[in-house]
Amino acid sequence: MEKTYRFGVLGAGNMGMAIVEGAVRAGLFPPEQALLFNRSEEKREAHRRQGYAVTDDYAALYTACDTVLLSVKPQNFAEILPVLAACPGEKPLLVSIAAGVTFARMEQALGADTPIIRVMPNTPLMLGEGATQLVKNNAATTEQLNAVRALFDTMGVTVVFEQEDMLNEVIPYAGSAPAYLYAFADAMVKSAVQHGISEEDALTLFCQTMIGSAKMLLRRDKTPAELIDAVCSPGGATIEAMRVLEARDLYGMLAEASDKCIARAYELGK
């Protein structure tokens, strides 16, 4: 039986809306072919004015859509999965962005024949600059995976993994990494202010420096270590700062922080 809508968003919050808006912007489907669930009547009305179909019944959304994006918090799955399991009709492709909610947990409730693709985006996706990782379960086809990857390719870069555990292993380097970069930026701006530079100027200069440095890295004609050496002139100012970072074991701190992050991701998935 043909579905009424191409795409459903179960949880039309910031990330859910960023994804569906990106898909519409890329021309993958028009807004009227997307059905959005939100408990807030005010938000539903706002989405309706944007041309989207809306509902306050997520079970109806599940049965009416070809693809359903699960963009609710992990703690809400205990409520949602039993309701979805009771829905009649052909199962849609599920795309879950919930960290820690495993295939095993979803398949236990919905059946192992439910096609599911787990997607781990990061918040820069909301600006079209995401770094997203994907993995499919056995029931999902390669064609379905390719279609979902094409969707997220319109909002940044994507990487596909074969093993589900890799979504935990990669968290520090993409999903959580914006927080670490923001912390680095915050520390640098605070230092600049102490040296008489305005907060606005410091943030502007540092943000542009991060953008430029990322582009230098993405050229891939030099390794990160080679780029460091290119900035650190012998006897110059930069190398003095690098000596402090080395003495404080920056690399060791980041390795430990990443290990802690990954371990917590596995704990959340139990």
PyRosetta script that sets phi, psi and omega in degrees:
from pyrosetta import init, pose_from_sequence

init()
pose = pose_from_sequence("MEKTYRFGVLGAGNMGMAIVEGAVRAGLFPPEQALLFNRSEEKREAHRRQGYAVTDDYAALYTACDTVLLSVKPQNFAEILPVLAACPGEKPLLVSIAAGVTFARMEQALGADTPIIRVMPNTPLMLGEGATQLVKNNAATTEQLNAVRALFDTMGVTVVFEQEDMLNEVIPYAGSAPAYLYAFADAMVKSAVQHGISEEDALTLFCQTMIGSAKMLLRRDKTPAELIDAVCSPGGATIEAMRVLEARDLYGMLAEASDKCIARAYELGK")
pose.set_psi(1, 130.4)
pose.set_omega(1, -178.3)
pose.set_phi(2, -70.6)
pose.set_psi(2, 138.0)
pose.set_omega(2, 179.5)
pose.set_phi(3, -80.1)
pose.set_psi(3, 156.9)
pose.set_omega(3, -178.2)
pose.set_phi(4, -78.5)
pose.set_psi(4, -34.5)
pose.set_omega(4, -175.0)
pose.set_phi(5, -124.4)
pose.set_psi(5, 148.9)
pose.set_omega(5, 177.7)
pose.set_phi(6, -73.8)
pose.set_psi(6, -38.5)
pose.set_omega(6, -168.0)
pose.set_phi(7, -142.1)
pose.set_psi(7, 133.2)
pose.set_omega(7, 176.3)
pose.set_phi(8, -121.0)
pose.set_psi(8, 143.5)
pose.set_omega(8, 178.4)
pose.set_phi(9, -119.3)
pose.set_psi(9, 107.1)
pose.set_omega(9, 178.2)
pose.set_phi(10, -93.1)
pose.set_psi(10, 92.6)
pose.set_omega(10, -174.8)
pose.set_phi(11, 111.1)
pose.set_psi(11, 73.7)
pose.set_omega(11, -174.8)
pose.set_phi(12, -86.7)
pose.set_psi(12, 61.5)
pose.set_omega(12, 174.7)
pose.set_phi(13, -90.5)
pose.set_psi(13, -156.4)
pose.set_omega(13, -174.4)
pose.set_phi(14, -60.2)
pose.set_psi(14, -49.6)
pose.set_omega(14, -177.0)
pose.set_phi(15, -72.1)
pose.set_psi(15, -42.4)
pose.set_omega(15, 178.5)
pose.set_phi(16, -59.0)
pose.set_psi(16, -42.7)
pose.set_omega(16, 179.3)
pose.set_phi(17, -69.2)
pose.set_psi(17, -37.2)
pose.set_omega(17, 178.4)
pose.set_phi(18, -60.5)
pose.set_psi(18, -38.8)
pose.set_omega(18, -178.8)
pose.set_phi(19, -70.3)
pose.set_psi(19, -48.1)
pose.set_omega(19, -178.2)
pose.set_phi(20, -69.0)
pose.set_psi(20, -35.9)
pose.set_omega(20, 177.8)
pose.set_phi(21, -66.8)
pose.set_psi(21, -36.5)
pose.set_omega(21, 176.5)
pose.set_phi(22, -64.2)
pose.set_psi(22, -39.8)
pose.set_omega(22, 179.3)
pose.set_phi(23, -65.2)
pose.set_psi(23, -42.6)
pose.set_omega(23, 179.1)
pose.set_phi(24, -65.9)
pose.set_psi(24, -43.7)
pose.set_omega(24, -179.7)
pose.set_phi(25, -60.9)
pose.set_psi(25, -35.4)
pose.set_omega(25, 179.9)
pose.set_phi(26, -79.3)
pose.set_psi(26, -4.1)
pose.set_omega(26, 178.3)
pose.set_phi(27, 80.1)
pose.set_psi(27, 18.3)
pose.set_omega(27, -179.2)
pose.set_phi(28, -72.0)
pose.set_psi(28, -31.0)
pose.set_omega(28, 172.9)
pose.set_phi(29, -165.6)
pose.set_psi(29, 155.7)
pose.set_omega(29, 178.1)
pose.set_phi(30, -78.7)
pose.set_psi(30, 160.0)
pose.set_omega(30, -176.9)
pose.set_phi(31, -58.9)
pose.set_psi(31, -30.6)
pose.set_omega(31, -178.5)
pose.set_phi(32, -70.2)
pose.set_psi(32, -12.7)
pose.set_omega(32, 176.4)
pose.set_phi(33, -94.5)
pose.set_psi(33, 9.3)
pose.set_omega(33, 176.7)
pose.set_phi(34, -115.9)
pose.set_psi(34, 129.4)
pose.set_omega(34, 179.5)
pose.set_phi(35, -108.5)
pose.set_psi(35, 125.0)
pose.set_omega(35, -173.9)
pose.set_phi(36, -113.5)
pose.set_psi(36, 131.9)
pose.set_omega(36, 174.0)
pose.set_phi(37, -103.2)
pose.set_psi(37, 130.3)
pose.set_omega(37, 171.7)
pose.set_phi(38, -151.5)
pose.set_psi(38, 138.7)
pose.set_omega(38, -179.7)
pose.set_phi(39, -73.1)
pose.set_psi(39, -21.9)
pose.set_omega(39, -177.7)
pose.set_phi(40, -81.3)
pose.set_psi(40, 119.6)
pose.set_omega(40, 178.2)
pose.set_phi(41, -62.8)
pose.set_psi(41, -36.7)
pose.set_omega(41, 179.5)
pose.set_phi(42, -62.6)
pose.set_psi(42, -42.7)
pose.set_omega(42, 179.6)
pose.set_phi(43, -70.9)
pose.set_psi(43, -37.0)
pose.set_omega(43, 177.0)
pose.set_phi(44, -60.4)
pose.set_psi(44, -42.5)
pose.set_omega(44, -180.0)
pose.set_phi(45, -64.3)
pose.set_psi(45, -39.6)
pose.set_omega(45, 177.9)
pose.set_phi(46, -63.5)
pose.set_psi(46, -40.8)
pose.set_omega(46, 178.6)
pose.set_phi(47, -68.8)
pose.set_psi(47, -35.9)
pose.set_omega(47, 177.9)
pose.set_phi(48, -62.4)
pose.set_psi(48, -39.5)
pose.set_omega(48, 179.7)
pose.set_phi(49, -66.3)
pose.set_psi(49, -23.7)
pose.set_omega(49, 177.0)
pose.set_phi(50, -81.9)
pose.set_psi(50, -3.8)
pose.set_omega(50, 177.3)
pose.set_phi(51, 101.6)
pose.set_psi(51, 0.3)
pose.set_omega(51, -180.0)
pose.set_phi(52, -83.1)
pose.set_psi(52, 152.2)
pose.set_omega(52, 167.6)
pose.set_phi(53, -80.2)
pose.set_psi(53, 145.6)
pose.set_omega(53, -176.1)
pose.set_phi(54, -134.0)
pose.set_psi(54, 158.3)
pose.set_omega(54, 178.2)
pose.set_phi(55, -154.2)
pose.set_psi(55, 155.8)
pose.set_omega(55, 171.9)
pose.set_phi(56, -108.7)
pose.set_psi(56, 14.4)
pose.set_omega(56, -177.3)
pose.set_phi(57, -124.0)
pose.set_psi(57, 101.2)
pose.set_omega(57, -174.9)
pose.set_phi(58, -74.7)
pose.set_psi(58, -20.8)
pose.set_omega(58, 174.5)
pose.set_phi(59, -67.7)
pose.set_psi(59, -40.1)
pose.set_omega(59, 177.0)
pose.set_phi(60, -64.8)
pose.set_psi(60, -37.2)
pose.set_omega(60, 177.6)
pose.set_phi(61, -62.5)
pose.set_psi(61, -43.8)
pose.set_omega(61, -177.5)
pose.set_phi(62, -59.9)
pose.set_psi(62, -39.3)
pose.set_omega(62, -177.5)
pose.set_phi(63, -82.6)
pose.set_psi(63, -17.8)
pose.set_omega(63, -172.0)
pose.set_phi(64, -98.1)
pose.set_psi(64, -7.5)
pose.set_omega(64, -170.6)
pose.set_phi(65, -116.9)
pose.set_psi(65, 145.3)
pose.set_omega(65, 174.3)
pose.set_phi(66, -66.1)
pose.set_psi(66, -44.3)
pose.set_omega(66, -178.8)
pose.set_phi(67, -128.3)
pose.set_psi(67, 135.7)
pose.set_omega(67, 180.0)
pose.set_phi(68, -122.9)
pose.set_psi(68, 122.2)
pose.set_omega(68, 175.9)
pose.set_phi(69, -89.1)
pose.set_psi(69, 117.6)
pose.set_omega(69, 175.7)
pose.set_phi(70, -91.2)
pose.set_psi(70, 101.2)
pose.set_omega(70, -177.2)
pose.set_phi(71, -122.3)
pose.set_psi(71, 43.5)
pose.set_omega(71, 175.4)
pose.set_phi(72, -105.1)
pose.set_psi(72, 165.8)
pose.set_omega(72, -178.2)
pose.set_phi(73, -68.7)
pose.set_psi(73, 148.0)
pose.set_omega(73, -178.8)
pose.set_phi(74, -53.2)
pose.set_psi(74, -34.9)
pose.set_omega(74, -178.2)
pose.set_phi(75, -69.4)
pose.set_psi(75, -13.6)
pose.set_omega(75, 178.6)
pose.set_phi(76, -86.3)
pose.set_psi(76, -9.2)
pose.set_omega(76, -176.1)
pose.set_phi(77, -66.6)
pose.set_psi(77, -30.7)
pose.set_omega(77, 179.6)
pose.set_phi(78, -61.6)
pose.set_psi(78, -33.1)
pose.set_omega(78, 177.2)
pose.set_phi(79, -79.8)
pose.set_psi(79, -41.5)
pose.set_omega(79, -169.3)
pose.set_phi(80, -79.0)
pose.set_psi(80, -43.2)
pose.set_omega(80, -172.6)
pose.set_phi(81, -59.6)
pose.set_psi(81, -44.2)
pose.set_omega(81, 178.7)
pose.set_phi(82, -61.9)
pose.set_psi(82, -33.3)
pose.set_omega(82, 178.0)
pose.set_phi(83, -67.7)
pose.set_psi(83, -44.1)
pose.set_omega(83, 179.2)
pose.set_phi(84, -65.6)
pose.set_psi(84, -36.7)
pose.set_omega(84, -179.4)
pose.set_phi(85, -61.3)
pose.set_psi(85, -28.4)
pose.set_omega(85, -177.9)
pose.set_phi(86, -86.6)
pose.set_psi(86, -2.8)
pose.set_omega(86, -177.3)
pose.set_phi(87, -73.6)
pose.set_psi(87, 136.5)
pose.set_omega(87, 178.8)
pose.set_phi(88, -81.8)
pose.set_psi(88, 171.2)
pose.set_omega(88, 171.9)
pose.set_phi(89, 90.8)
pose.set_psi(89, -178.9)
pose.set_omega(89, -178.8)
pose.set_phi(90, -67.2)
pose.set_psi(90, 137.9)
pose.set_omega(90, -177.9)
pose.set_phi(91, -76.3)
pose.set_psi(91, 136.7)
pose.set_omega(91, 175.9)
pose.set_phi(92, -78.5)
pose.set_psi(92, 169.4)
pose.set_omega(92, 168.0)
pose.set_phi(93, -75.2)
pose.set_psi(93, 125.4)
pose.set_omega(93, 178.0)
pose.set_phi(94, -97.0)
pose.set_psi(94, 132.2)
pose.set_omega(94, 174.8)
pose.set_phi(95, -118.9)
pose.set_psi(95, 109.1)
pose.set_omega(95, -175.5)
pose.set_phi(96, -105.4)
pose.set_psi(96, 130.5)
pose.set_omega(96, 175.3)
pose.set_phi(97, -110.0)
pose.set_psi(97, 17.0)
pose.set_omega(97, -178.3)
pose.set_phi(98, -82.4)
pose.set_psi(98, 117.1)
pose.set_omega(98, 178.9)
pose.set_phi(99, -66.3)
pose.set_psi(99, 134.4)
pose.set_omega(99, 173.9)
pose.set_phi(100, 85.8)
pose.set_psi(100, -11.5)
pose.set_omega(100, 178.4)
pose.set_phi(101, -89.8)
pose.set_psi(101, 106.0)
pose.set_omega(101, -169.6)
pose.set_phi(102, -80.6)
pose.set_psi(102, 165.2)
pose.set_omega(102, 172.2)
pose.set_phi(103, -57.2)
pose.set_psi(103, -42.5)
pose.set_omega(103, -176.8)
pose.set_phi(104, -58.3)
pose.set_psi(104, -43.1)
pose.set_omega(104, -179.4)
pose.set_phi(105, -66.3)
pose.set_psi(105, -44.2)
pose.set_omega(105, -179.4)
pose.set_phi(106, -69.0)
pose.set_psi(106, -41.0)
pose.set_omega(106, -179.8)
pose.set_phi(107, -68.1)
pose.set_psi(107, -32.1)
pose.set_omega(107, 177.6)
pose.set_phi(108, -60.9)
pose.set_psi(108, -37.5)
pose.set_omega(108, -179.9)
pose.set_phi(109, -84.0)
pose.set_psi(109, -40.3)
pose.set_omega(109, -169.2)
pose.set_phi(110, -103.1)
pose.set_psi(110, -14.8)
pose.set_omega(110, -177.5)
pose.set_phi(111, 104.6)
pose.set_psi(111, 143.0)
pose.set_omega(111, -178.5)
pose.set_phi(112, -68.4)
pose.set_psi(112, -13.4)
pose.set_omega(112, 178.7)
pose.set_phi(113, -86.2)
pose.set_psi(113, 4.8)
pose.set_omega(113, 179.5)
pose.set_phi(114, -82.9)
pose.set_psi(114, 118.6)
pose.set_omega(114, 178.4)
pose.set_phi(115, -71.7)
pose.set_psi(115, 124.7)
pose.set_omega(115, -176.5)
pose.set_phi(116, -134.6)
pose.set_psi(116, 136.8)
pose.set_omega(116, 171.3)
pose.set_phi(117, -123.6)
pose.set_psi(117, 120.7)
pose.set_omega(117, 175.5)
pose.set_phi(118, -88.1)
pose.set_psi(118, 134.0)
pose.set_omega(118, -176.4)
pose.set_phi(119, -128.7)
pose.set_psi(119, 130.1)
pose.set_omega(119, 176.8)
pose.set_phi(120, -115.7)
pose.set_psi(120, 93.4)
pose.set_omega(120, 175.7)
pose.set_phi(121, -88.1)
pose.set_psi(121, 168.4)
pose.set_omega(121, 168.9)
pose.set_phi(122, -117.8)
pose.set_psi(122, 168.4)
pose.set_omega(122, -170.5)
pose.set_phi(123, -63.2)
pose.set_psi(123, -28.2)
pose.set_omega(123, 175.9)
pose.set_phi(124, -60.3)
pose.set_psi(124, -12.6)
pose.set_omega(124, 173.6)
pose.set_phi(125, -54.9)
pose.set_psi(125, -31.9)
pose.set_omega(125, -178.1)
pose.set_phi(126, -64.5)
pose.set_psi(126, -15.2)
pose.set_omega(126, 174.8)
pose.set_phi(127, -106.3)
pose.set_psi(127, 8.0)
pose.set_omega(127, -177.4)
pose.set_phi(128, 79.3)
pose.set_psi(128, 18.1)
pose.set_omega(128, -177.6)
pose.set_phi(129, -125.0)
pose.set_psi(129, 38.1)
pose.set_omega(129, -176.4)
pose.set_phi(130, -76.4)
pose.set_psi(130, 160.0)
pose.set_omega(130, 170.5)
pose.set_phi(131, -123.8)
pose.set_psi(131, 104.1)
pose.set_omega(131, -166.9)
pose.set_phi(132, -116.3)
pose.set_psi(132, 139.3)
pose.set_omega(132, 177.4)
pose.set_phi(133, -116.2)
pose.set_psi(133, 143.5)
pose.set_omega(133, -177.4)
pose.set_phi(134, -132.9)
pose.set_psi(134, 149.3)
pose.set_omega(134, 171.0)
pose.set_phi(135, -150.6)
pose.set_psi(135, 142.4)
pose.set_omega(135, -178.8)
pose.set_phi(136, -108.6)
pose.set_psi(136, 156.0)
pose.set_omega(136, 172.6)
pose.set_phi(137, -87.9)
pose.set_psi(137, 179.4)
pose.set_omega(137, -174.9)
pose.set_phi(138, -66.0)
pose.set_psi(138, -29.3)
pose.set_omega(138, -176.9)
pose.set_phi(139, -77.3)
pose.set_psi(139, -23.3)
pose.set_omega(139, 179.2)
pose.set_phi(140, -79.0)
pose.set_psi(140, 142.6)
pose.set_omega(140, -178.6)
pose.set_phi(141, -89.6)
pose.set_psi(141, 162.9)
pose.set_omega(141, 175.2)
pose.set_phi(142, -61.3)
pose.set_psi(142, -36.8)
pose.set_omega(142, 178.6)
pose.set_phi(143, -62.7)
pose.set_psi(143, -41.2)
pose.set_omega(143, 178.0)
pose.set_phi(144, -65.6)
pose.set_psi(144, -41.6)
pose.set_omega(144, 177.4)
pose.set_phi(145, -60.7)
pose.set_psi(145, -44.7)
pose.set_omega(145, -179.2)
pose.set_phi(146, -62.9)
pose.set_psi(146, -37.4)
pose.set_omega(146, 179.8)
pose.set_phi(147, -67.1)
pose.set_psi(147, -41.4)
pose.set_omega(147, 179.4)
pose.set_phi(148, -69.4)
pose.set_psi(148, -39.3)
pose.set_omega(148, 176.9)
pose.set_phi(149, -61.8)
pose.set_psi(149, -41.2)
pose.set_omega(149, 179.0)
pose.set_phi(150, -60.5)
pose.set_psi(150, -37.2)
pose.set_omega(150, 177.2)
pose.set_phi(151, -61.2)
pose.set_psi(151, -49.4)
pose.set_omega(151, -176.8)
pose.set_phi(152, -76.5)
pose.set_psi(152, -21.3)
pose.set_omega(152, 173.6)
pose.set_phi(153, -62.5)
pose.set_psi(153, -25.7)
pose.set_omega(153, 178.9)
pose.set_phi(154, -75.4)
pose.set_psi(154, -7.6)
pose.set_omega(154, -176.0)
pose.set_phi(155, -123.3)
pose.set_psi(155, 24.9)
pose.set_omega(155, 180.0)
pose.set_phi(156, 138.5)
pose.set_psi(156, -141.1)
pose.set_omega(156, 179.2)
pose.set_phi(157, -116.5)
pose.set_psi(157, 154.5)
pose.set_omega(157, -178.7)
pose.set_phi(158, -131.7)
pose.set_psi(158, 152.4)
pose.set_omega(158, 173.0)
pose.set_phi(159, -134.1)
pose.set_psi(159, 135.0)
pose.set_omega(159, 178.7)
pose.set_phi(160, -106.1)
pose.set_psi(160, 132.0)
pose.set_omega(160, 177.0)
pose.set_phi(161, -110.0)
pose.set_psi(161, 152.4)
pose.set_omega(161, 176.5)
pose.set_phi(162, -84.5)
pose.set_psi(162, -35.6)
pose.set_omega(162, -175.0)
pose.set_phi(163, -105.4)
pose.set_psi(163, 134.0)
pose.set_omega(163, -178.0)
pose.set_phi(164, -60.6)
pose.set_psi(164, -35.8)
pose.set_omega(164, -178.5)
pose.set_phi(165, -58.5)
pose.set_psi(165, -24.4)
pose.set_omega(165, -178.5)
pose.set_phi(166, -64.5)
pose.set_psi(166, -22.1)
pose.set_omega(166, 176.1)
pose.set_phi(167, -65.3)
pose.set_psi(167, -30.1)
pose.set_omega(167, 173.5)
pose.set_phi(168, -77.2)
pose.set_psi(168, -43.1)
pose.set_omega(168, -176.4)
pose.set_phi(169, -63.5)
pose.set_psi(169, -28.1)
pose.set_omega(169, -174.7)
pose.set_phi(170, -93.0)
pose.set_psi(170, -7.7)
pose.set_omega(170, -174.3)
pose.set_phi(171, -51.7)
pose.set_psi(171, -46.8)
pose.set_omega(171, -176.6)
pose.set_phi(172, -62.5)
pose.set_psi(172, -24.1)
pose.set_omega(172, -169.3)
pose.set_phi(173, -98.3)
pose.set_psi(173, -3.3)
pose.set_omega(173, 178.7)
pose.set_phi(174, -145.4)
pose.set_psi(174, -66.7)
pose.set_omega(174, -175.4)
pose.set_phi(175, -58.4)
pose.set_psi(175, -47.9)
pose.set_omega(175, -178.3)
pose.set_phi(176, -91.5)
pose.set_psi(176, -16.6)
pose.set_omega(176, -172.2)
pose.set_phi(177, -56.8)
pose.set_psi(177, -35.4)
pose.set_omega(177, 177.9)
pose.set_phi(178, -55.3)
pose.set_psi(178, -37.4)
pose.set_omega(178, -179.8)
pose.set_phi(179, -62.3)
pose.set_psi(179, -39.4)
pose.set_omega(179, -179.6)
pose.set_phi(180, -68.6)
pose.set_psi(180, -39.0)
pose.set_omega(180, 178.0)
pose.set_phi(181, -67.5)
pose.set_psi(181, -37.6)
pose.set_omega(181, 176.9)
pose.set_phi(182, -64.6)
pose.set_psi(182, -38.4)
pose.set_omega(182, 178.3)
pose.set_phi(183, -64.4)
pose.set_psi(183, -41.8)
pose.set_omega(183, 178.2)
pose.set_phi(184, -62.4)
pose.set_psi(184, -43.6)
pose.set_omega(184, 179.1)
pose.set_phi(185, -63.6)
pose.set_psi(185, -41.8)
pose.set_omega(185, -179.8)
pose.set_phi(186, -61.5)
pose.set_psi(186, -43.4)
pose.set_omega(186, 179.1)
pose.set_phi(187, -64.8)
pose.set_psi(187, -41.2)
pose.set_omega(187, -179.4)
pose.set_phi(188, -67.2)
pose.set_psi(188, -40.6)
pose.set_omega(188, 178.9)
pose.set_phi(189, -65.3)
pose.set_psi(189, -42.9)
pose.set_omega(189, 178.3)
pose.set_phi(190, -61.0)
pose.set_psi(190, -39.6)
pose.set_omega(190, 177.1)
pose.set_phi(191, -64.4)
pose.set_psi(191, -42.9)
pose.set_omega(191, -179.4)
pose.set_phi(192, -61.8)
pose.set_psi(192, -41.0)
pose.set_omega(192, 179.4)
pose.set_phi(193, -60.2)
pose.set_psi(193, -38.8)
pose.set_omega(193, 178.1)
pose.set_phi(194, -63.3)
pose.set_psi(194, -20.5)
pose.set_omega(194, 179.7)
pose.set_phi(195, -103.3)
pose.set_psi(195, 18.6)
pose.set_omega(195, 172.3)
pose.set_phi(196, 86.7)
pose.set_psi(196, 7.6)
pose.set_omega(196, 178.2)
pose.set_phi(197, -92.3)
pose.set_psi(197, 137.1)
pose.set_omega(197, -179.0)
pose.set_phi(198, -66.6)
pose.set_psi(198, 152.0)
pose.set_omega(198, 179.5)
pose.set_phi(199, -59.5)
pose.set_psi(199, -40.4)
pose.set_omega(199, -178.7)
pose.set_phi(200, -64.4)
pose.set_psi(200, -46.3)
pose.set_omega(200, -179.7)
pose.set_phi(201, -65.1)
pose.set_psi(201, -42.2)
pose.set_omega(201, -179.0)
pose.set_phi(202, -61.8)
pose.set_psi(202, -44.2)
pose.set_omega(202, -179.0)
pose.set_phi(203, -66.6)
pose.set_psi(203, -41.2)
pose.set_omega(203, 178.2)
pose.set_phi(204, -59.8)
pose.set_psi(204, -48.1)
pose.set_omega(204, -178.4)
pose.set_phi(205, -65.9)
pose.set_psi(205, -41.5)
pose.set_omega(205, -176.6)
pose.set_phi(206, -71.4)
pose.set_psi(206, -39.6)
pose.set_omega(206, 178.6)
pose.set_phi(207, -62.1)
pose.set_psi(207, -44.7)
pose.set_omega(207, 178.7)
pose.set_phi(208, -64.2)
pose.set_psi(208, -35.0)
pose.set_omega(208, 177.7)
pose.set_phi(209, -65.6)
pose.set_psi(209, -39.2)
pose.set_omega(209, 176.5)
pose.set_phi(210, -63.7)
pose.set_psi(210, -42.5)
pose.set_omega(210, 179.4)
pose.set_phi(211, -61.8)
pose.set_psi(211, -48.8)
pose.set_omega(211, -179.1)
pose.set_phi(212, -63.6)
pose.set_psi(212, -40.5)
pose.set_omega(212, -179.7)
pose.set_phi(213, -65.6)
pose.set_psi(213, -40.0)
pose.set_omega(213, 177.5)
pose.set_phi(214, -61.7)
pose.set_psi(214, -40.5)
pose.set_omega(214, 179.0)
pose.set_phi(215, -66.6)
pose.set_psi(215, -36.2)
pose.set_omega(215, 175.9)
pose.set_phi(216, -63.0)
pose.set_psi(216, -42.7)
pose.set_omega(216, 178.9)
pose.set_phi(217, -64.1)
pose.set_psi(217, -39.7)
pose.set_omega(217, -176.7)
pose.set_phi(218, -71.5)
pose.set_psi(218, -15.9)
pose.set_omega(218, 174.2)
pose.set_phi(219, -65.7)
pose.set_psi(219, -28.7)
pose.set_omega(219, 176.0)
pose.set_phi(220, 59.6)
pose.set_psi(220, 21.5)
pose.set_omega(220, 174.6)
pose.set_phi(221, -89.4)
pose.set_psi(221, -10.4)
pose.set_omega(221, 174.8)
pose.set_phi(222, -139.2)
pose.set_psi(222, 146.6)
pose.set_omega(222, 175.6)
pose.set_phi(223, -74.7)
pose.set_psi(223, 163.4)
pose.set_omega(223, 174.6)
pose.set_phi(224, -54.4)
pose.set_psi(224, -40.9)
pose.set_omega(224, -179.8)
pose.set_phi(225, -63.7)
pose.set_psi(225, -39.7)
pose.set_omega(225, 178.9)
pose.set_phi(226, -66.8)
pose.set_psi(226, -36.9)
pose.set_omega(226, 177.8)
pose.set_phi(227, -67.5)
pose.set_psi(227, -37.1)
pose.set_omega(227, 175.4)
pose.set_phi(228, -60.4)
pose.set_psi(228, -47.1)
pose.set_omega(228, -179.4)
pose.set_phi(229, -61.2)
pose.set_psi(229, -34.7)
pose.set_omega(229, -178.8)
pose.set_phi(230, -67.1)
pose.set_psi(230, -28.2)
pose.set_omega(230, 178.9)
pose.set_phi(231, -86.0)
pose.set_psi(231, -30.2)
pose.set_omega(231, -173.5)
pose.set_phi(232, -88.7)
pose.set_psi(232, 85.5)
pose.set_omega(232, 175.4)
pose.set_phi(233, -67.3)
pose.set_psi(233, 138.5)
pose.set_omega(233, 177.9)
pose.set_phi(234, -57.8)
pose.set_psi(234, 128.8)
pose.set_omega(234, -179.6)
pose.set_phi(235, 76.6)
pose.set_psi(235, 4.7)
pose.set_omega(235, -177.7)
pose.set_phi(236, -88.6)
pose.set_psi(236, -170.9)
pose.set_omega(236, -176.5)
pose.set_phi(237, -76.9)
pose.set_psi(237, -41.3)
pose.set_omega(237, -174.3)
pose.set_phi(238, -61.4)
pose.set_psi(238, -39.9)
pose.set_omega(238, -176.0)
pose.set_phi(239, -65.8)
pose.set_psi(239, -25.6)
pose.set_omega(239, 176.4)
pose.set_phi(240, -66.6)
pose.set_psi(240, -41.1)
pose.set_omega(240, 177.1)
pose.set_phi(241, -66.8)
pose.set_psi(241, -40.5)
pose.set_omega(241, -180.0)
pose.set_phi(242, -63.2)
pose.set_psi(242, -33.2)
pose.set_omega(242, 178.5)
pose.set_phi(243, -64.5)
pose.set_psi(243, -36.1)
pose.set_omega(243, 176.6)
pose.set_phi(244, -65.8)
pose.set_psi(244, -44.9)
pose.set_omega(244, 179.8)
pose.set_phi(245, -62.3)
pose.set_psi(245, -39.0)
pose.set_omega(245, 178.3)
pose.set_phi(246, -67.9)
pose.set_psi(246, -41.8)
pose.set_omega(246, -179.5)
pose.set_phi(247, -64.5)
pose.set_psi(247, -34.9)
pose.set_omega(247, 178.8)
pose.set_phi(248, -84.8)
pose.set_psi(248, 2.4)
pose.set_omega(248, 176.3)
pose.set_phi(249, 60.3)
pose.set_psi(249, 56.1)
pose.set_omega(249, 177.9)
pose.set_phi(250, -54.3)
pose.set_psi(250, -45.2)
pose.set_omega(250, -177.6)
pose.set_phi(251, -64.1)
pose.set_psi(251, -40.4)
pose.set_omega(251, 178.6)
pose.set_phi(252, -65.6)
pose.set_psi(252, -40.5)
pose.set_omega(252, 178.2)
pose.set_phi(253, -62.6)
pose.set_psi(253, -43.1)
pose.set_omega(253, -179.2)
pose.set_phi(254, -68.4)
pose.set_psi(254, -36.5)
pose.set_omega(254, 176.7)
pose.set_phi(255, -64.2)
pose.set_psi(255, -43.6)
pose.set_omega(255, 179.3)
pose.set_phi(256, -66.0)
pose.set_psi(256, -42.5)
pose.set_omega(256, 179.0)
pose.set_phi(257, -60.6)
pose.set_psi(257, -41.5)
pose.set_omega(257, 179.7)
pose.set_phi(258, -65.9)
pose.set_psi(258, -41.8)
pose.set_omega(258, 178.2)
pose.set_phi(259, -60.3)
pose.set_psi(259, -42.8)
pose.set_omega(259, 179.7)
pose.set_phi(260, -64.7)
pose.set_psi(260, -41.9)
pose.set_omega(260, 180.0)
pose.set_phi(261, -61.1)
pose.set_psi(261, -47.3)
pose.set_omega(261, -178.9)
pose.set_phi(262, -64.5)
pose.set_psi(262, -43.1)
pose.set_omega(262, 179.8)
pose.set_phi(263, -60.6)
pose.set_psi(263, -40.5)
pose.set_omega(263, 179.4)
pose.set_phi(264, -66.5)
pose.set_psi(264, -37.1)
pose.set_omega(264, 178.4)
pose.set_phi(265, -60.8)
pose.set_psi(265, -40.8)
pose.set_omega(265, 177.6)
pose.set_phi(266, -66.6)
pose.set_psi(266, -38.8)
pose.set_omega(266, 179.2)
pose.set_phi(267, -62.4)
pose.set_psi(267, -40.9)
pose.set_omega(267, -178.1)
pose.set_phi(268, -66.8)
pose.set_psi(268, -25.4)
pose.set_omega(268, -178.2)
pose.set_phi(269, -84.9)
pose.set_psi(269, -4.0)
pose.set_omega(269, -178.2)
pose.set_phi(270, -79.3)
pose.dump_pdb("model.pdb")
